[in-house]
Amino acid sequence: METKKETWYCPKCAKAVAEPLVCGDCLAVICRDCGSALESADDLGYG
């Protein structure tokens, strides 16, 4: 069974983020560069 690795997009940096950070308290997915919340590239039709 193959698992698909999800790609994330940072609206502040305007780029794809392959390895985001995940908050241990709230499980938010954030950008390693600027700390903004990321959006799923699948939801944006990107990637």
Buried (B, 14 or more C-beta within 10 A) or exposed (E): EEEEEEBBBBEEBEEBBEEBBEEEEEEEBBBEEEEEBBBEBEEEEEE
